[in-house]
Every structure is written in C-alpha cells, then in structure tokens.
Amino acid sequence: MTNPRFGGLVALAFMAATTLPAQSQVAEIRDSYRVALDGTFAPHAMPKLSGGVEGFNVDLAQLIGERLGSEMTVDAAQFSGLIPALQAGTYDFLVAPVTVNQERSENLLFTEGFMDTNFAFVVPAGSEKRDGIEAFKGMTISVNRGSAYHTYLDDHAAEYGWTVVPFGTNTDAVEAVATGRADANLSGATVAAWAALQNPAVDLSYEIQTGLVWGLAFRLDDAATRNRVDLVLECLKTDGSLAALSEKWFGVTPAAGSTIVTPTPGFGVPGFPGYQEDAHQPSCDFS
C-alpha cells in the first residue's frame, strides 16, 4: 500500500477505497436476529441448572449482538434439525459450530472460520508432554463409538499400532483414561480441553491439525448478512474477545496464527464455494 506521507490525499482516498467493503456487499444492521445451535454440545452449548443454555457459542452469539447493537434470540435444538430450519427461514443464521467442507459449502454460505476444527488427546494427569502423534504408538486409545475420531483411530491403527477401545459416550471414554483402563482418549480439541478443565484426573495433550475450520452457516441467498457477521467475527478476533472466550470455556490461550485470533481475507472460507474476495481490513467500527 502507498505510504500516505508521499501520496497525500490521493493515497488516503486509495486507502479508504481498498479497506472498506462495498456497501452493496454488506446488509444493514437489523434490530434483532433469531439464531440457533445444538444445546447439548458441551462446552459450546449446554443446559444450565437455572434453565436455558450456556457455553462458548452462546457467548459468541451474544457478542455478535452486542457489537451490532442488536437483540440476539438464541434457540437450542437438535443438530439434525438446525439446517432444515435455517433453510425454511426459521432462523437468520446458525451459531452452532459447523465444520466447513465442500458438500456443506454447496448448500450453505459460511462466514470465515471462527475456530480450527482439530482433534486432541487427553492423558492421565501428570503424564509427560507428548509433542507428536508418534508418541502414542502402541497405546490403548479410548474414543466415542461411531465418531469421526473413532474413524480416524481405526484408519491409522495399523500405522501406529494402537488398540482402539470405543465407548458409548465420550464422558465414559475420558473416564477410562482417568481410571487407568486406557492410555489416552481422542476427541475434538475443544471437547478434550473441556474434559481436562472439568476432570483433574486427566490433562490435555497433543493436538492433531486437520486443516478444517468451524464457521457460522447462512442461506445461500443471504450473502449480505453473512458478510455483515463475518466483519463482526474479524472484530472479535482482533479485539481479543474470542481469545477470552477460549480461555473461559476451554482453559486454552490460543496460539498466534490460529484461526480464532487471525482474521481471514475476504468473506467466507477460501477454497470453498461461497467465498468472496474483498480487500477490506478488519475493524470494529460498524457505524
């Protein structure tokens, strides 16, 4: 970018033109939005003893509403019903963590990723630090039966020589580690972090990078609203709000360069349908 010291008003005008998204690309801020998530996916959303739901994505929805100055109504429903209800117009968008992939991107619009979708191990408390997947060779690994993590372990069992022990719930799989019936448990990185935060008998261990992210889902015909919320996510990354939520709900300070603290150029997830190139720069000014 041209240094304004040498370009004067011309350079300033050029900067303004290339750092703000075109107004036609971004929806006007509404007074209220109705959104939804799966209320049984701890620590992203889970029932409160006093009623309602709480969790990382519940707080995220409220932060989006605060930044926009809009009322945010958050409904909890079964995950299987969220996308049909979104498509039917019941919800303005989904605040559930949805993994962005090719198939979903052909039917939905996604914001940029708000978090990496990685796998992670938990191990008995006090275990030595493990810096790579090789350190888990030959171990007995517990896992939630039928999950993506179960598939991953089965697919790599011959390579790493581990014994896979499936359980009906991930809670039971973690308990197997805590009681010495398994050497480690594999699950989603945030679920693993939550387990370690809640159970002093286990520690969070090595994280497997998948290269995938979670985004917020919109209807294909609502790019302008998607873009508006995408701008808010960029703000929440740069002002430290998402990092603070990570520390609150996962007990994890995000690494520099990770998706939760790093804005993505343009709107959406690069490399997938629905991504829109744009030269704007992250800002928390939505006036």
C-alpha positions in Angstrom: 0.0 0.0 0.0 1.2 3.5 -0.9 2.7 5.4 2.1 0.3 8.4 2.7 3.4 10.6 3.5 4.2 10.5 -0.2 0.8 10.2 -1.7 -1.1 12.9 0.2 -4.9 12.9 -0.3 -4.7 10.6 -3.3 -3.1 7.9 -1.2 -5.7 8.4 1.6 -8.5 8.1 -0.9 -7.0 4.9 -2.3 -6.7 3.5 1.2 -10.3 4.2 2.0 -11.4 2.6 -1.2 -9.4 -0.6 -0.6 -10.0 -1.1 3.1 -13.8 -0.8 3.3 -16.2 -3.4 1.9 -18.7 -2.1 -0.7 -22.0 -1.2 1.0 -23.9 -3.4 -1.5 -22.0 -6.4 -0.2 -23.0 -5.9 3.5 -26.5 -6.0 4.9 -27.9 -3.2 7.0 -27.8 -3.9 10.7 -31.1 -5.2 12.0 -32.8 -4.6 15.3 -32.9 -8.3 16.1 -31.8 -11.7 14.9 -33.0 -15.2 15.6 -30.3 -17.8 15.6 -29.9 -21.4 16.7 -27.4 -24.1 17.9 -27.3 -27.6 19.3 -27.8 -27.2 23.1 -26.2 -30.5 24.0 -22.6 -30.0 22.6 -20.5 -29.0 25.7 -18.7 -26.7 26.1 -20.1 -24.9 23.0 -23.7 -25.1 24.3 -25.1 -27.0 27.3 -28.1 -26.8 29.7 -27.8 -24.5 32.7 -29.2 -25.6 36.1 -31.2 -22.4 36.1 -32.7 -23.1 32.7 -31.6 -22.1 29.2 -28.2 -22.9 27.7 -24.6 -21.6 28.2 -21.3 -22.1 26.5 -18.8 -20.8 24.1 -21.2 -20.4 21.1 -23.9 -18.9 23.3 -21.5 -16.2 24.4 -20.3 -15.8 20.8 -23.9 -15.1 19.7 -24.4 -12.5 22.4 -21.1 -10.8 21.5 -22.2 -10.6 17.9 -25.5 -9.0 19.0 -23.6 -6.5 21.3 -21.2 -5.4 18.5 -24.1 -4.8 16.2 -26.3 -3.2 18.8 -29.0 -5.9 18.0 -31.1 -8.2 20.1 -30.0 -11.8 19.7 -32.5 -14.6 20.4 -30.7 -17.9 20.7 -32.7 -21.1 20.3 -31.4 -24.6 21.3 -32.5 -27.5 19.1 -31.2 -30.9 17.9 -28.4 -30.5 15.4 -30.2 -32.6 12.8 -33.0 -30.1 12.6 -30.9 -26.9 12.5 -30.1 -26.8 8.8 -33.6 -27.6 7.6 -35.0 -24.9 9.9 -32.4 -22.4 8.6 -33.4 -23.2 5.0 -37.0 -22.8 5.9 -36.4 -19.3 7.2 -37.0 -20.1 10.9 -33.5 -18.7 11.8 -31.5 -15.9 10.3 -28.3 -18.0 10.8 -26.8 -20.7 12.8 -24.3 -20.1 15.7 -23.6 -23.8 16.1 -20.1 -24.9 15.3 -20.4 -26.4 11.8 -17.4 -27.8 10.0 -16.9 -26.2 6.6 -16.4 -28.7 3.8 -17.1 -29.0 0.1 -20.6 -30.6 0.4 -21.9 -28.2 3.0 -20.5 -25.2 1.1 -22.5 -26.2 -1.9 -25.7 -25.8 0.1 -24.9 -23.1 2.7 -22.9 -19.9 3.0 -20.3 -19.8 5.7 -18.5 -17.0 7.5 -14.8 -17.2 7.8 -13.7 -19.8 10.3 -14.1 -18.7 14.0 -12.0 -21.7 15.2 -9.9 -24.6 13.9 -11.6 -28.0 13.9 -8.8 -30.1 15.3 -8.6 -33.4 17.2 -6.8 -33.7 20.6 -5.8 -36.4 23.1 -6.3 -36.3 26.8 -3.9 -38.4 29.0 -3.7 -39.2 32.7 -2.8 -36.2 34.8 0.9 -35.7 35.3 1.8 -37.5 32.1 5.0 -36.5 30.3 4.5 -34.0 27.5 3.9 -35.5 24.0 4.9 -33.3 21.0 3.7 -35.6 18.2 1.4 -38.4 17.2 4.3 -40.8 17.2 4.4 -40.6 21.0 1.0 -42.5 21.1 2.3 -45.6 19.2 1.2 -48.8 20.7 -1.1 -47.2 23.3 -4.7 -48.1 24.2 -6.9 -45.2 23.0 -10.5 -44.7 24.1 -13.0 -43.0 21.9 -16.6 -42.2 21.5 -18.1 -45.0 19.3 -19.0 -44.0 15.8 -17.5 -40.6 15.9 -15.1 -39.0 13.4 -12.3 -39.6 16.0 -13.2 -43.3 16.1 -12.9 -43.5 12.3 -9.5 -41.7 12.5 -8.1 -44.1 15.0 -9.3 -47.2 13.1 -7.9 -45.8 9.8 -4.5 -45.3 11.4 -4.4 -48.3 13.7 -2.1 -50.4 11.5 0.3 -47.4 11.1 0.6 -46.6 14.8 -0.2 -49.9 16.4 -2.7 -48.6 18.9 -5.6 -50.5 20.4 -8.9 -48.7 19.9 -11.5 -49.1 22.7 -14.8 -47.5 21.8 -17.4 -46.3 24.4 -21.0 -45.1 24.1 -20.2 -41.6 25.2 -17.0 -39.5 25.3 -17.6 -39.0 29.0 -17.1 -42.7 29.5 -14.1 -42.7 27.2 -12.5 -40.0 29.3 -13.3 -41.8 32.5 -11.4 -44.9 31.1 -8.3 -42.7 31.0 -8.9 -41.3 34.4 -9.2 -44.9 35.9 -6.3 -46.4 34.0 -8.3 -48.5 31.5 -6.9 -46.5 28.6 -3.7 -44.7 28.0 -5.3 -41.8 26.2 -8.6 -40.6 24.7 -9.1 -38.9 21.3 -11.9 -36.3 20.7 -12.4 -32.9 19.3 -9.9 -30.4 20.6 -12.4 -28.2 22.4 -14.2 -31.2 23.9 -10.8 -32.6 25.1 -9.9 -29.2 26.6 -13.3 -29.1 28.4 -12.8 -32.6 29.7 -9.3 -31.7 31.1 -10.7 -28.5 32.6 -13.5 -30.3 34.4 -11.6 -33.5 35.4 -8.4 -33.1 37.4 -7.5 -36.8 36.7 -6.7 -36.0 33.0 -4.6 -33.5 31.2 -4.9 -32.0 27.7 -2.2 -33.4 25.4 -1.2 -33.4 21.7 -3.5 -31.7 19.1 -3.9 -33.1 15.6 -4.2 -30.4 12.9 -7.0 -31.2 10.4 -6.8 -28.0 8.3 -10.6 -27.6 8.7 -12.5 -24.8 10.5 -15.8 -24.1 12.1 -18.0 -21.4 10.5 -21.4 -19.9 11.1 -24.0 -21.0 8.5 -26.3 -18.9 6.4 -28.7 -19.5 3.5 -27.2 -19.3 0.0 -29.4 -16.2 -0.8 -28.2 -14.2 2.2 -24.6 -13.3 1.4 -25.1 -9.7 2.6 -26.0 -10.8 6.2 -23.2 -13.4 6.1 -20.8 -10.6 5.2 -22.0 -8.4 8.0 -21.5 -11.2 10.6 -18.1 -12.0 9.0 -17.0 -8.4 9.7 -18.1 -8.9 13.4 -16.0 -12.1 13.7 -13.0 -10.2 12.4 -13.5 -7.6 15.1 -13.9 -10.2 17.8 -10.6 -11.8 16.7 -8.6 -8.5 16.7 -10.0 -7.1 19.9 -9.2 -10.3 21.9 -12.8 -11.3 22.6 -12.6 -14.7 21.0 -9.3 -15.4 22.8 -11.0 -14.5 26.1 -13.9 -16.9 25.3 -11.3 -19.7 24.6 -9.7 -19.1 28.0 -13.1 -19.0 29.7 -14.6 -22.2 28.2 -11.6 -24.3 27.2 -8.8 -23.1 29.6 -6.7 -22.5 26.5 -4.8 -19.4 25.4 -4.9 -19.5 21.5 -1.7 -19.8 19.7 -0.6 -16.9 17.5 -1.7 -17.5 13.9 -4.6 -19.9 14.9 -8.0 -19.2 13.3 -9.6 -18.0 16.5 -7.3 -14.9 16.6 -6.5 -14.5 12.9 -8.9 -12.7 10.5 -9.3 -14.3 7.1 -9.1 -12.0 4.0 -12.4 -11.6 2.1 -15.7 -13.1 3.2 -16.1 -16.8 4.0 -13.6 -19.7 3.9 -11.0 -19.5 1.0 -11.1 -22.6 -1.3 -14.8 -23.4 -0.8 -17.9 -22.3 -2.7 -19.4 -19.1 -1.4 -16.0 -17.5 -0.6 -16.0 -13.8 -1.7 -12.8 -11.9 -2.2 -12.7 -8.4 -0.8 -9.9 -6.0 0.2 -11.4 -4.7 3.4 -9.3 -4.6 6.6 -10.6 -5.8 10.0 -12.4 -3.1 12.0 -14.8 -2.7 15.0 -16.4 0.4 13.6 -19.8 -0.7 12.3 -21.3 2.8 12.0 
